[in-house]
Amino acid sequence: MQAGLLDGVQYGDTVLEARGITKRFPGVVANDHIDFEIRAGEIHAILGENGAGKTTLMNILFGLLQPDEGELYIGGKRVEFRSPLDAIDLGIGMVHQNRKLVSAHTVIENIILGRPRAGTVLNLKRAEEEVNELCERYGFKIDLRAKVWQLSEGEKQIAEILKALYRGAKVLILDEPTSALAPPQTKNLLASIQAMASDELAIVPFITHKLPIVLEISDRVTVLRRGKVTARLETQDATEESLARQMVGREVIFRVESTKVETGKRILQVENLSTRSDKGFLALKGVSFSIREGEIFGIAGISGNGQHELAEVLAGLRKAEEGQVILEGQDITHSSSLERWRMGVGYIPSERVDVGSIGDFSLVENVAMNFYFDDDFSGPGIVNYGDIRQLTEELISEYDVAAPSPDTKAKNLSGGNLQKIILARVLARKPRLVIANLPTQGLDVGATEFVRNKLVEAKEAKAGVLLISEDLDEVLSLSDRVAPIYEGKFMGIIPGDVAKLEQVGAMMAGLRLEGNIIEETGDT
Amino acid sequence: MWEFIARSLEASTIFTVAALGELIDQRSGILNVGIEGVMLFGATFGFIAAQSTDSYLLGFLVGIAIGSLLGLLHGFFSVTLGADQVVVGMGIWIFGFGLTTYIGNPYTGPLGMERVPPIFGLSPFFYLGIVLAAVSWFTLSKTNLGLRIRSVGENPSVAEVSGINVTRTRYLCVTIGGMLGGLAGAIYSLFYNPVWNYNFLMGWGFIALALVFFSMWNPWVLLGGSLLFGTLWQLSLNPQLVLPGLLSRYIWRTIPFAVTIGVLLIISTAWFRRRWGAAKPEALGEPYVKE
């Protein structure tokens, strides 16, 4: 491989071109004759749902996979990548969504890893100077001496970008760049991306959702659906609706409007609840709130601020350190998970694969896990699999789960279909309280819409819903009341119809609501 | 007293050299629990080579060479074939124990050569141990190669996408680890206790292995640990050199083991375990399969 093909490129030159890229896996064509070209200085978004072939394409561009057909050109020269190293040498940088960093090492060690330029005996000082220069130029803020495990997701992403830049990347591929960021961080990142683009770097973000971001910063968009390019547009000609239509292949209703339901009596009351995280420190620091019948209570926050622990305490999977949980007048603070299920708590965990299902079990068995203890479905010590199978079949058709049969193993389902079956078995119990932890995370546009509608239906059926989400649009459009959470505390509780995106975003980042604080105690 | 100190340092040296080899192994993510077997090989073949050629140099070289071959063997199973490293290590130990007993049996008895002369009254290998600890520390923490080794041990897939050849780096480390293991064995049989008999090593390799865990993969802590255990070991053998007439020798014999229990107690505290978990190479013992 000859390095330096991209030396001296100028604004608007084509740096990377793909012609007829095709990749087949057993039973599926992941990439079907994909063409596009990327120019220096442009931000070229590649858009597609899960399963549209984005990951395959990304891996081909980075040399992790070799295409079956088609050619790649860099600076007009045909190239073949045998490994990521070839791609790196030719100026392609990749920022992975599942971060590729050594967590026990410092940021600077990660950045210089694999670069002989840092010297046989490492010259960290010089490397730090060089990286600091990059930081200043593009507005990144990061402590280079910090260990990676101490960093937030946003900082890890910055470290990866710096690593790519330090290696001289001219084309920067970003995998879901804003998925783990709070709104203020997103704003900073977008500014940095634009600064890099104005330095003749080509930026290629791959995006599943968050269409507004595409519209905000990109120059051009290529849309993939089922392995094919379905649209190539200048961003100025695109709207959120038109992009979604191209991605999904049909009209998508963006905002699932949460209907206003007459709220009834109080279902859940939480008083001054605290709990510890797996690592032993206090993750949830005394939150109080209540949820009424027919209400969606949204908790907005970046992962790791205690919302996950809150969900687990309420589901009975984690011990409360302090405080009280009252469900319809009964103190359930120390009740077991099973007792809570029986009393009408339904828990939709964020870890679909590890907690929400057992991969090697069939769908019938997975559904049985929420019903085996019901008298309707079991005799003395014997589970009535006939009835549960019938229920599973009903759920599969009602929830439109794409599964060949009820005996399919859960691990063979896609993320969206797995979430549908988990949702189905929880809602089929007609729970009084639904705890939904990141219910649409990682789902494509179609499945997301479906899940949101079902949560609204649950609320209309007079359940109380606790919705935990990182997606601000989701929380704001669905919730009747919103509580932004930061470092284990609510930053306030705001009625959903007056909550503003900017305000909630700032509160998620730690700003306490000033002035008209609508604090809530158990008695409101 | 001086004799006791000199003797203790000689014993410590063997722990230091063997454990440093194991530390380098482990820093690259490879666990060799069969270090006792590697030492047995190095000791026996070094002993035979030295005795039959009347050359210490050749004896040590053979010890190092046979150690590197065993390191490579361990590498072949655990890196190339991706086998369970504990099982492979145990295999190497049993293999070493059996084969060296068979091969060494006709050579039972003293080496019959003049002792390697001391330097400033101390074992020359003691100085070697300190130099090796310093070189290991510097290489691991200050050089590009060291960063590569540590990255391969922490997260091989990250190392791979950063352009590091994981296989080659791990082979390098198992070879060095094997060489040091073989050398440590040869120091035992050619210098510390120059007599070949059945099961002469009595678990020194396993103590070295434990020292690596105890050191939290830091060569300087490891050096300190080796000194502690070398001294305790010597004290249990010849208490009369330090405290004549005090306690029976049976009690002295139990001391290294009693201290081991104490060390285990310290290790099991939450404070230590947290730090230990942070220091442990994350990919230790896990075979790396390319994506």
Interface residues (C-beta under 8 A of the other chain):
Chain A: L64 P84 L85 I88 M94 K100 L101 V102 S103 A104 H105 E109 I112 L113 G114 R115 P116 A118 G119 T120 V121 L122 K163
Chain B: K142 T143 N144 L145 L147 R148 R150 S151 E154 N155 S157 V158 A159 E160 V161 S162 G163 I164 A278 P281 E282 E291
